[in-house]
């Protein structure tokens, strides 16, 4: 009854507070609020009203003072603002009273005070875990039990968010707290789920990651649950589905012997497989692993990343970036073989698992500028010049002794320290080609091999050219000027030489006869030489004595001259290499580029010996005919002057200007006009 009276006072005071905007309400409040304060003070010794009574007395005093002040105030807004704050204080006080109510009831029970407890007919509690959030609601018998349960939930669910909406209600069955704690701990083992305790029935439902966990969880609950409670569960196994990350990006970087792995990896097992592959194939690589497990990867991701990894570790440095199903490799290599083979190897290893983009820079160290020479003739071989190291020197000396077993080998090699992997291969091919000749010489100057000599037949010539074509590595050039001389051709040459010697001897004898007759007229002394010398007679067996032999001899001579002319033409074509001597408009000066082309003509000095070379100058159709004719002659003369300056005899060169009269293409485009402004070389026939 006492409690009911206090409630009536509270409601009545609140009613008066709501009527404060009217004057008669304020007057009534001035009388009734002190009465309420006195009533509260009378019950101050009772624990149930201690907190609420103190607050109500303070509030009444504050309200009265405010009411008097507001009656005299001229600003209604200040009154409303102040009273709104007082109302908020009242609501907070009521909330505090509600929270401490049951604790006060417990104290009254200990003091044997007769009260009516608000028991709950259907006592229930529930917890739900979803989206990494735990929601607690329902009933708990005391604040202490609720705090203990929330502490257990914090431990079991770690950093997940917990929302506490538990209401304190008496009337819980025995072992209620222990059962709710057991339910919370088992709920934490689920991927998501819910548990509830209604009366004496515990229910647990949810999803687990492993199929074995279904039986384990249900058995654990049955063994630990109090006999006074019943268990209902609906625990299901569902295969985990991992979300596909977009974009799924992985980056591999290799620099200075250090491999850095960044980005996404779908699982711990795959990351371990990648690291194992690196340790197996590249044990000396220093690996820094920064990859993060990020969910499901695109199909074929593992093939793609292993292909990029194997290609990357063959380079000096580089980066592989894999975004979804696109692979980009950017790197640097100093090995030409790797630069040519890596793109094909990468595509084969990826096996269409991803789309490849390769940006590979090949920086090949410059080859050394060495001079090397070998000459083979008269059963002797001389090898001289520079080699990159002592190992190559020994190797070339041994190779020369193997290729020329029946001749004397003289090696005069000196070491010029150089870093190269191609030069020794070029020198070996040079010696092997020289061994196929009857006589000849070969030289290597910078990155150019020049072979000249005499082959016994066309088969030997073909074999040498094929060997030079396939055996010379990229970056080097080879020029072969080989003269084929059969046994019949050699015999013909000997006959020509014999005839020349015979004619020379005959002329000398005639001169001596004339001189001898002159001396006889002047005095009576004996002639200086007999008219029929018997001491010098050619071998009669070598003199042709039939018409058939003379015909064969003439035929061989013509064939030999034809082959010499063709060899000279090939030498000129090799020197040009399809390059064109070009001039500026109305210009005839030889440029630096043209000089580099003309420098190659020095090799034809010996090959084209005895043949005259015609230098023809041409122009396009711009300008008058007469001016173009003069300009073409000046261009031809300029080319001849430069060739003479580098050592080609002037008498071997003939110049002629044709102006615009012999165009190769129509003078309709700038490209065609450039082609028509040219210099041509032609070997003249005797």
Order of alpha helices (4+ residues) and beta strands (2+ residues): alpha-alpha-alpha-alpha-alpha-beta-beta-alpha-beta-alpha-beta-beta-alpha-beta-beta-beta-alpha-beta-alpha-beta-beta-alpha-beta-beta-beta-alpha-beta-alpha-beta-beta-alpha-beta-alpha-alpha-alpha-alpha-beta-alpha-beta-alpha-beta
